[in-house]
Amino acid sequence: MTRPVTHILRLLRWGRILARHGALRGIEHDPNTPDAVRRLCRIARLGTFQPAEPDYAGAFQAIGPAAIKLGQTLATRPDIVGEAAAGNLLLLQDSLPPVSFDLIRREIESSFGKPLEALFASIEETPVGAASIAQVHRAVTTEGKQVAIKVLRPGIREKFAEDIATYEWAAAHLEALGGEPARLRPRLVIANFKRWTLRELDLRREAASASELAEVMKGHEGYRIPSVDWDRTNGRVMTIDWIDGIKISDRDALVAAGHDLPALAEHLVLTFLRQAISNGFFHADMHQGNLFVQADGTIAAIDFGIMGRIDRRARLWLAEILYGLTTGNYRRVAEIHFEAKYVPSYHSVDEFATALRAVGEPTRGRPVSELSVGQMLDSLFAITREFDMQTQPHLLLLQKTMVMVEGLATLLHPRINMWEVAAPFVRDWIRDELGPEAAIADRLRKDAETLLRLPDLVRRIEEKFPARGGAPEPPPLPDIELVWDGKKERSRWGGHVLALIAGGAAVWATQALGWL
């Protein structure tokens, strides 16, 4: 078990990097920041020279691989880090200098227990991409097939485990301070982050996700998932078909190739909606480096380490919320938030509907290029505070992906209106799912299942224990001993204990490790 002093020293070291990039200034000045956190920020930045404009993306890049992934997660949380920081973190590039090919060869050969030449006829030693978790090399199999090989960086699993343990420790202490930090539920944010990264660190899971997405998107023209070579795939190595195409962010090259960019932008949005709304399983890392356009206009996706999943009930609520916002039916949108228990029942549905109208009306009917996304987000997060809405971690990936899709669609077609593109699709899906025929079919299916499960007993249980709201049951959180456990006045003593320990750690680090 990692000692508290180890966590504090790591936080101080990371804090120094954040301070040198000016990334602690916003935390210190935020009125919602607990006093204990503000004290730690002051200690961490002692003696640093800070730039005029904070560089949050640069700071997370400098800290290391786990921080890069965490920064990408926080880019979806302007309610935690602020709108300016979230916007800057969207620029975070998941890239690091590549490791030597000798180490990559060793990883491949040790994981398969055979020499590289038995698997591949040739392999390019210079990687085509080097991210925080893995790097990719182009190769040709012994059968002559062009493939891409993704290999985990040596030691990356151990490094992530250490850093995530400190994230968990810090989140537990932050949430225990109560108030705004408790409402934002940082422990659940880190728990979800941990679950996502553990999936990325097992390339068999990524391969399975690619295979599943290819299956659910079968029949939808204009979207391609590369096939998995299962004989050359394990937990540390994944082999898939090589994808030729133009990066979707290379606008000039797309124009030169004769592609219809407005149609391509609309196709991208609808593809995402089909995955998220129709199937409840979507590619949640749809940034510009992971999407290519092939010669016939097909969008090809790569990198399936981060996938999102939404159950049917949540998808129904989400679709109604989206459609309600596009049509101005704010009352129905408000009712769904109460039905899903996103908003506590002691608040007024009518008041919440009015608050939604204040945010939604200025954005309707306008292209993305004319919208102030920052102002809209500020307004939305003000509503969440006013109506005591807790964070819904199961929707974080969806939010993150929607931001990515919107950015790419706007790059392709600056005058695109996301609402107008989404409305017909969502309307038709709602009609199919909630219309009379769908309702009858759904009722028949449910009744048949109930009969098979002894209806009287099941219904009595269901009456006694009503269904939960829209948020799934949160995952189990690790037991973390707080440094102030045993104090009667936690809110008073917590900040002092943290400051004293951090101050002593800072002095020790200065003398012994030279970190400051």
C-alpha positions as semicolon CSV with decimal commas, in nm:
position;residue;x (nm);y (nm);z (nm)
1;M;0,000;0,000;0,000
2;T;0,140;0,337;-0,100
3;R;0,217;0,572;0,190
4;P;0,046;0,913;0,206
5;V;0,384;1,091;0,187
6;T;0,448;0,920;-0,150
7;H;0,116;1,047;-0,285
8;I;0,188;1,397;-0,156
9;L;0,534;1,405;-0,311
10;R;0,392;1,297;-0,645
11;L;0,122;1,564;-0,622
12;L;0,381;1,827;-0,537
13;R;0,600;1,723;-0,829
14;W;0,302;1,735;-1,064
15;G;0,198;2,062;-0,904
16;R;0,538;2,212;-0,984
17;I;0,495;2,121;-1,349
18;L;0,142;2,261;-1,354
19;A;0,266;2,580;-1,187
20;R;0,546;2,629;-1,440
21;H;0,282;2,616;-1,713
22;G;0,055;2,860;-1,527
23;A;-0,206;2,587;-1,482
24;L;-0,269;2,639;-1,108
25;R;-0,379;3,001;-1,135
26;G;-0,738;2,919;-1,227
27;I;-0,770;2,670;-0,940
28;E;-0,645;2,923;-0,686
29;H;-0,881;3,195;-0,804
30;D;-1,192;2,978;-0,834
31;P;-1,429;3,062;-0,545
32;N;-1,540;2,697;-0,528
33;T;-1,187;2,570;-0,459
34;P;-1,153;2,439;-0,101
35;D;-0,902;2,622;0,119
36;A;-0,688;2,307;0,158
37;V;-0,647;2,273;-0,219
38;R;-0,570;2,643;-0,252
39;R;-0,294;2,606;0,009
40;L;-0,141;2,313;-0,177
41;C;-0,142;2,514;-0,500
42;R;0,044;2,798;-0,328
43;I;0,306;2,559;-0,191
44;A;0,350;2,391;-0,529
45;R;0,413;2,717;-0,717
46;L;0,666;2,869;-0,472
47;G;0,958;3,010;-0,669
48;T;0,820;2,930;-1,014
49;F;0,793;3,167;-1,309
50;Q;0,449;3,138;-1,465
51;P;0,351;3,233;-1,822
52;A;0,087;3,499;-1,880
53;E;-0,143;3,247;-2,052
54;P;-0,188;2,905;-1,886
55;D;-0,088;2,605;-2,097
56;Y;-0,289;2,321;-1,946
57;A;-0,230;2,084;-2,238
58;G;0,146;2,140;-2,222
59;A;0,149;2,074;-1,849
60;F;-0,033;1,741;-1,875
61;Q;0,188;1,643;-2,168
62;A;0,498;1,713;-1,957
63;I;0,373;1,513;-1,657
64;G;0,343;1,189;-1,853
65;P;0,121;0,922;-2,010
66;A;-0,141;0,884;-1,735
67;A;-0,174;1,262;-1,707
68;I;-0,234;1,288;-2,082
69;K;-0,525;1,048;-2,052
70;L;-0,655;1,226;-1,741
71;G;-0,630;1,560;-1,919
72;Q;-0,840;1,427;-2,205
73;T;-1,102;1,320;-1,951
74;L;-1,098;1,658;-1,777
75;A;-1,146;1,829;-2,114
76;T;-1,509;1,717;-2,087
77;R;-1,546;1,867;-1,738
78;P;-1,545;2,248;-1,752
79;D;-1,756;2,232;-1,436
80;I;-1,443;2,103;-1,258
81;V;-1,151;2,270;-1,437
82;G;-1,322;2,576;-1,585
83;E;-1,422;2,657;-1,942
84;A;-1,084;2,801;-2,046
85;A;-0,890;2,502;-1,914
86;A;-1,130;2,254;-2,074
87;G;-1,097;2,429;-2,410
88;N;-0,718;2,420;-2,387
89;L;-0,715;2,053;-2,285
90;L;-0,908;1,966;-2,601
91;L;-0,585;2,051;-2,783
92;L;-0,396;1,786;-2,585
93;Q;-0,215;1,557;-2,824
94;D;-0,186;1,196;-2,714
95;S;0,171;1,155;-2,838
96;L;0,514;1,089;-2,693
97;P;0,858;1,017;-2,841
98;P;0,869;0,654;-2,961
99;V;1,059;0,384;-2,778
100;S;1,337;0,202;-2,963
101;F;1,242;-0,075;-3,205
102;D;1,459;-0,320;-3,011
103;L;1,221;-0,287;-2,715
104;I;0,920;-0,323;-2,944
105;R;1,068;-0,639;-3,098
106;R;1,126;-0,777;-2,750
107;E;0,764;-0,705;-2,649
108;I;0,623;-0,879;-2,957
109;E;0,849;-1,183;-2,933
110;S;0,805;-1,233;-2,558
111;S;0,426;-1,199;-2,577
112;F;0,393;-1,459;-2,856
113;G;0,687;-1,678;-2,755
114;K;0,825;-1,689;-3,108
115;P;1,061;-1,482;-3,325
116;L;0,928;-1,179;-3,507
117;E;1,007;-1,335;-3,847
118;A;0,764;-1,620;-3,775
119;L;0,480;-1,368;-3,758
120;F;0,565;-1,097;-4,008
121;A;0,749;-1,099;-4,340
122;S;0,854;-0,739;-4,282
123;I;0,795;-0,457;-4,036
124;E;0,884;-0,088;-4,055
125;E;1,109;0,002;-3,761
126;T;0,997;0,368;-3,760
127;P;0,649;0,386;-3,605
128;V;0,362;0,556;-3,786
129;G;0,232;0,676;-3,450
130;A;0,354;0,688;-3,090
131;A;0,090;0,760;-2,826
132;S;0,103;0,760;-2,447
133;I;0,006;0,394;-2,411
134;A;0,126;0,225;-2,729
135;Q;0,290;0,280;-3,065
136;V;0,196;0,153;-3,410
137;H;0,415;0,000;-3,681
138;R;0,326;-0,089;-4,038
139;A;0,401;-0,448;-4,139
140;V;0,332;-0,729;-4,383
141;T;0,226;-1,070;-4,252
142;T;0,387;-1,393;-4,365
143;E;0,077;-1,437;-4,585
144;G;0,150;-1,105;-4,757
145;K;-0,126;-0,895;-4,597
146;Q;-0,071;-0,525;-4,513
147;V;-0,138;-0,469;-4,141
148;A;-0,089;-0,226;-3,856
149;I;0,069;-0,359;-3,535
150;K;-0,011;-0,182;-3,208
151;V;0,230;-0,260;-2,921
152;L;0,205;-0,144;-2,558
153;R;0,496;0,064;-2,430
154;P;0,718;-0,145;-2,200
155;G;0,632;-0,088;-1,833
156;I;0,326;0,126;-1,910
157;R;0,087;-0,083;-1,701
158;E;0,297;-0,043;-1,387
159;K;0,336;0,333;-1,443
160;F;-0,038;0,381;-1,484
161;A;-0,109;0,178;-1,170
162;E;0,116;0,405;-0,961
163;D;-0,030;0,729;-1,095
164;I;-0,392;0,619;-1,070
165;A;-0,340;0,518;-0,706
166;T;-0,239;0,879;-0,636
167;Y;-0,538;1,012;-0,833
168;E;-0,766;0,796;-0,618
169;W;-0,601;0,916;-0,298
170;A;-0,627;1,283;-0,397
171;A;-0,990;1,246;-0,516
172;A;-1,094;1,081;-0,188
173;H;-0,949;1,369;0,014
174;L;-1,099;1,629;-0,215
175;E;-1,447;1,477;-0,200
176;A;-1,428;1,441;0,178
177;L;-1,399;1,819;0,209
178;G;-1,768;1,840;0,113
179;G;-1,943;2,124;-0,063
180;E;-1,887;2,172;-0,435
181;P;-1,615;1,901;-0,460
182;A;-1,856;1,643;-0,316
183;R;-2,125;1,739;-0,569
184;L;-1,883;1,693;-0,858
185;R;-1,795;1,341;-0,734
186;P;-1,424;1,331;-0,824
187;R;-1,391;0,975;-0,691
188;L;-1,637;0,851;-0,953
189;V;-1,458;1,051;-1,220
190;I;-1,132;0,875;-1,132
191;A;-1,307;0,538;-1,101
192;N;-1,439;0,573;-1,455
193;F;-1,102;0,698;-1,576
194;K;-0,938;0,393;-1,419
195;R;-1,183;0,157;-1,583
196;W;-1,133;0,317;-1,925
197;T;-0,754;0,308;-1,904
198;L;-0,746;-0,053;-1,783
199;R;-0,942;-0,143;-2,094
200;E;-0,691;0,042;-2,311
201;L;-0,405;-0,143;-2,143
202;D;-0,544;-0,481;-2,258
203;L;-0,526;-0,486;-2,638
204;R;-0,748;-0,795;-2,652
205;R;-1,028;-0,575;-2,519
206;E;-0,959;-0,317;-2,788
207;A;-0,963;-0,586;-3,056
208;A;-1,293;-0,719;-2,921
209;S;-1,438;-0,366;-2,925
210;A;-1,336;-0,322;-3,289
211;S;-1,497;-0,653;-3,376
212;E;-1,819;-0,565;-3,190
213;L;-1,846;-0,220;-3,347
214;A;-1,795;-0,370;-3,694
215;E;-2,082;-0,607;-3,618
216;V;-2,327;-0,344;-3,495
217;M;-2,244;-0,110;-3,785
218;K;-2,282;-0,385;-4,046
219;G;-2,520;-0,267;-4,316
220;H;-2,446;0,104;-4,263
221;E;-2,272;0,213;-4,580
222;G;-1,982;0,457;-4,578
223;Y;-1,825;0,348;-4,247
224;R;-1,544;0,096;-4,211
225;I;-1,381;-0,082;-3,917
226;P;-1,054;-0,269;-3,991
227;S;-1,062;-0,644;-3,938
228;V;-0,867;-0,797;-3,648
229;D;-0,597;-1,059;-3,705
230;W;-0,670;-1,267;-3,396
231;D;-0,377;-1,502;-3,457
232;R;-0,142;-1,206;-3,412
233;T;-0,326;-1,037;-3,125
234;N;-0,284;-1,073;-2,747
235;G;-0,294;-0,851;-2,440
236;R;0,017;-0,652;-2,539
237;V;0,000;-0,668;-2,919
238;M;-0,288;-0,608;-3,161
239;T;-0,279;-0,659;-3,537
240;I;-0,545;-0,514;-3,768
241;D;-0,589;-0,437;-4,138
242;W;-0,390;-0,142;-4,266
243;I;-0,609;0,159;-4,352
244;D;-0,525;0,381;-4,649
245;G;-0,695;0,719;-4,663
246;I;-0,679;1,092;-4,598
247;K;-0,695;1,216;-4,239
248;I;-1,038;1,367;-4,188
249;S;-0,876;1,685;-4,053
250;D;-0,677;1,743;-4,375
251;R;-0,934;1,969;-4,538
252;D;-0,718;2,073;-4,831
253;A;-0,635;1,715;-4,924
254;L;-1,003;1,618;-4,904
255;V;-1,098;1,904;-5,136
256;A;-0,819;1,813;-5,379
257;A;-0,946;1,453;-5,383
258;G;-1,293;1,576;-5,482
259;H;-1,483;1,490;-5,165
260;D;-1,810;1,669;-5,078
261;L;-1,718;1,819;-4,739
262;P;-2,069;1,926;-4,626
263;A;-2,200;1,576;-4,706
264;L;-1,901;1,424;-4,528
265;A;-1,965;1,638;-4,217
266;E;-2,330;1,533;-4,207
267;H;-2,234;1,168;-4,258
268;L;-1,990;1,190;-3,965
269;V;-2,260;1,327;-3,732
270;L;-2,517;1,068;-3,838
271;T;-2,264;0,786;-3,802
272;F;-2,199;0,890;-3,444
273;L;-2,573;0,912;-3,371
274;R;-2,630;0,564;-3,514
275;Q;-2,364;0,424;-3,285
276;A;-2,469;0,610;-2,968
277;I;-2,848;0,633;-3,003
278;S;-2,940;0,333;-3,218
279;N;-2,688;0,082;-3,085
280;G;-2,574;0,220;-2,750
281;F;-2,214;0,132;-2,834
282;F;-1,990;0,396;-2,984
283;H;-1,631;0,485;-3,071
284;A;-1,547;0,730;-2,793
285;D;-1,212;0,854;-2,924
286;M;-1,320;1,010;-3,254
287;H;-1,048;1,272;-3,273
288;Q;-0,887;1,385;-3,597
289;G;-0,603;1,132;-3,585
290;N;-0,836;0,832;-3,561
291;L;-1,060;0,896;-3,864
292;F;-0,967;0,865;-4,232
293;V;-1,159;0,922;-4,554
294;Q;-1,106;0,662;-4,824
295;A;-1,122;0,721;-5,200
296;D;-1,493;0,635;-5,224
297;G;-1,587;0,866;-4,933
298;T;-1,602;0,591;-4,671
299;I;-1,506;0,704;-4,321
300;A;-1,262;0,453;-4,170
301;A;-1,198;0,451;-3,795
302;I;-0,902;0,323;-3,597
303;D;-0,801;0,304;-3,227
304;F;-1,082;0,142;-3,028
305;G;-0,925;0,157;-2,683
306;I;-1,196;0,392;-2,554
307;M;-1,554;0,284;-2,622
308;G;-1,881;0,410;-2,479
309;R;-2,189;0,209;-2,387
310;I;-2,538;0,334;-2,297
311;D;-2,832;0,110;-2,202
312;R;-3,165;0,134;-2,384
313;R;-3,350;0,329;-2,115
314;A;-3,078;0,593;-2,097
315;R;-3,074;0,612;-2,479
316;L;-3,448;0,677;-2,484
317;W;-3,407;0,958;-2,233
318;L;-3,109;1,097;-2,422
319;A;-3,296;1,092;-2,754
320;E;-3,595;1,270;-2,602
321;I;-3,366;1,530;-2,445
322;L;-3,192;1,598;-2,777
323;Y;-3,519;1,615;-2,966
324;G;-3,679;1,834;-2,700
325;L;-3,392;2,081;-2,724
326;T;-3,409;2,090;-3,105
327;T;-3,785;2,152;-3,103
328;G;-3,794;2,382;-2,800
329;N;-3,998;2,139;-2,586
330;Y;-3,816;2,235;-2,266
331;R;-4,096;2,108;-2,043
332;R;-4,046;1,752;-2,170
333;V;-3,669;1,783;-2,137
334;A;-3,715;1,891;-1,776
335;E;-3,955;1,602;-1,705
336;I;-3,701;1,352;-1,837
337;H;-3,435;1,489;-1,602
338;F;-3,671;1,429;-1,310
339;E;-3,779;1,083;-1,435
340;A;-3,413;0,983;-1,467
341;K;-3,348;1,126;-1,120
342;Y;-3,075;1,350;-1,257
343;V;-3,246;1,636;-1,071
344;P;-3,368;1,580;-0,710
345;S;-3,747;1,566;-0,678
346;Y;-3,767;1,856;-0,431
347;H;-3,700;2,098;-0,719
348;S;-3,970;2,234;-0,952
349;V;-4,008;2,085;-1,300
350;D;-4,142;2,415;-1,430
351;E;-3,853;2,614;-1,288
352;F;-3,604;2,371;-1,440
353;A;-3,779;2,395;-1,777
354;T;-3,753;2,774;-1,765
355;A;-3,383;2,752;-1,682
356;L;-3,329;2,518;-1,980
357;R;-3,516;2,760;-2,206
358;A;-3,279;3,039;-2,105
359;V;-2,988;2,829;-2,232
360;G;-3,151;2,661;-2,531
361;E;-3,334;2,943;-2,706
362;P;-3,027;3,154;-2,795
363;T;-2,869;2,850;-2,973
364;R;-3,160;2,721;-3,180
365;G;-3,144;2,764;-3,556
366;R;-2,791;2,899;-3,560
367;P;-2,481;2,736;-3,711
368;V;-2,209;2,617;-3,478
369;S;-1,977;2,891;-3,603
370;E;-2,205;3,158;-3,455
371;L;-2,249;2,999;-3,115
372;S;-2,057;3,087;-2,802
373;V;-1,992;2,737;-2,672
374;G;-1,816;2,874;-2,365
375;Q;-2,111;3,094;-2,271
376;M;-2,355;2,807;-2,326
377;L;-2,149;2,571;-2,109
378;D;-2,118;2,832;-1,835
379;S;-2,495;2,866;-1,835
380;L;-2,553;2,491;-1,829
381;F;-2,315;2,433;-1,541
382;A;-2,474;2,719;-1,348
383;I;-2,804;2,532;-1,384
384;T;-2,653;2,207;-1,257
385;R;-2,535;2,385;-0,943
386;E;-2,864;2,565;-0,889
387;F;-3,065;2,244;-0,918
388;D;-2,822;2,020;-0,725
389;M;-2,755;1,792;-1,020
390;Q;-2,482;1,543;-0,943
391;T;-2,229;1,445;-1,209
392;Q;-2,338;1,150;-1,423
393;P;-2,008;0,974;-1,502
394;H;-2,174;0,723;-1,738
395;L;-2,245;1,011;-1,978
396;L;-1,894;1,163;-1,969
397;L;-1,768;0,964;-2,267
398;L;-2,074;1,060;-2,466
399;Q;-2,019;1,428;-2,388
400;K;-1,650;1,405;-2,478
401;T;-1,725;1,233;-2,808
402;M;-1,998;1,481;-2,900
403;V;-1,748;1,764;-2,854
404;M;-1,498;1,584;-3,082
405;V;-1,759;1,512;-3,350
406;E;-1,886;1,869;-3,340
407;G;-1,531;2,002;-3,382
408;L;-1,455;1,779;-3,680
409;A;-1,791;1,843;-3,846
410;T;-1,738;2,219;-3,811
411;L;-1,389;2,189;-3,957
412;L;-1,535;2,017;-4,263
413;H;-1,841;2,242;-4,291
414;P;-1,827;2,562;-4,080
415;R;-2,196;2,643;-4,145
416;I;-2,326;2,307;-4,027
417;N;-2,605;2,315;-3,770
418;M;-2,571;2,012;-3,544
419;W;-2,928;2,034;-3,418
420;E;-3,078;2,039;-3,768
421;V;-2,870;1,738;-3,874
422;A;-2,958;1,543;-3,560
423;A;-3,330;1,628;-3,535
424;P;-3,469;1,409;-3,822
425;F;-3,260;1,110;-3,715
426;V;-3,359;1,141;-3,349
427;R;-3,725;1,201;-3,438
428;D;-3,741;0,887;-3,653
429;W;-3,563;0,680;-3,390
430;I;-3,801;0,797;-3,116
431;R;-4,099;0,715;-3,341
432;D;-3,963;0,367;-3,406
433;E;-3,883;0,306;-3,039
434;L;-4,184;0,475;-2,875
435;G;-4,451;0,458;-3,148
436;P;-4,763;0,233;-3,120
437;E;-4,610;-0,063;-3,304
438;A;-4,291;-0,047;-3,098
439;A;-4,489;-0,012;-2,776
440;I;-4,698;-0,322;-2,854
441;A;-4,393;-0,526;-2,952
442;D;-4,206;-0,412;-2,643
443;R;-4,502;-0,500;-2,420
444;L;-4,535;-0,847;-2,571
445;R;-4,166;-0,913;-2,523
446;K;-4,169;-0,795;-2,162
447;D;-4,480;-0,993;-2,073
448;A;-4,331;-1,309;-2,219
449;E;-4,017;-1,260;-2,014
450;T;-4,223;-1,192;-1,702
451;L;-4,425;-1,512;-1,747
452;L;-4,106;-1,709;-1,762
453;R;-3,987;-1,548;-1,438
454;L;-4,295;-1,626;-1,226
455;P;-4,485;-1,298;-1,264
456;D;-4,650;-1,272;-0,922
457;L;-4,328;-1,302;-0,729
458;V;-4,134;-1,072;-0,960
459;R;-4,405;-0,803;-0,962
460;R;-4,428;-0,801;-0,582
461;I;-4,052;-0,753;-0,564
462;E;-4,066;-0,476;-0,823
463;E;-4,342;-0,299;-0,629
464;K;-4,142;-0,311;-0,310
465;F;-3,815;-0,205;-0,476
466;P;-3,893;0,049;-0,751
467;A;-3,652;0,097;-1,040
468;R;-3,355;0,329;-1,004
469;G;-3,309;0,646;-1,200
470;G;-3,119;0,693;-1,526
471;A;-2,770;0,670;-1,381
472;P;-2,632;0,316;-1,346
473;E;-2,517;0,196;-1,007
474;P;-2,176;0,351;-0,938
475;P;-1,878;0,115;-0,934
476;P;-1,726;0,014;-0,600
477;L;-1,474;0,271;-0,482
478;P;-1,148;0,181;-0,305
479;D;-1,123;0,226;0,070
480;I;-0,880;0,511;0,129
481;E;-0,774;0,622;0,476
482;L;-0,792;1,000;0,502
483;V;-0,499;1,179;0,659
484;W;-0,731;1,353;0,902
485;D;-0,926;1,044;1,013
486;G;-0,990;1,063;1,383
487;K;-1,033;1,440;1,392
488;K;-1,371;1,557;1,515
489;E;-1,367;1,875;1,315
490;R;-1,281;1,744;0,968
491;S;-1,365;2,059;0,776
492;R;-1,147;2,269;1,009
493;W;-0,852;2,036;1,054
494;G;-0,838;1,877;0,710
495;G;-0,686;2,177;0,539
496;H;-0,429;2,236;0,816
497;V;-0,314;1,874;0,818
498;L;-0,278;1,867;0,441
499;A;-0,090;2,196;0,441
500;L;0,148;2,086;0,718
501;I;0,224;1,752;0,556
502;A;0,262;1,911;0,214
503;G;0,488;2,183;0,353
504;G;0,712;1,930;0,525
505;A;0,717;1,717;0,212
506;A;0,812;2,019;0,004
507;V;1,108;2,098;0,231
508;W;1,218;1,734;0,232
509;A;1,187;1,715;-0,146
510;T;1,391;2,034;-0,184
511;Q;1,677;1,900;0,023
512;A;1,677;1,533;-0,070
513;L;1,548;1,510;-0,424
514;G;1,606;1,850;-0,579
515;W;1,259;1,848;-0,741
516;L;1,196;2,213;-0,654
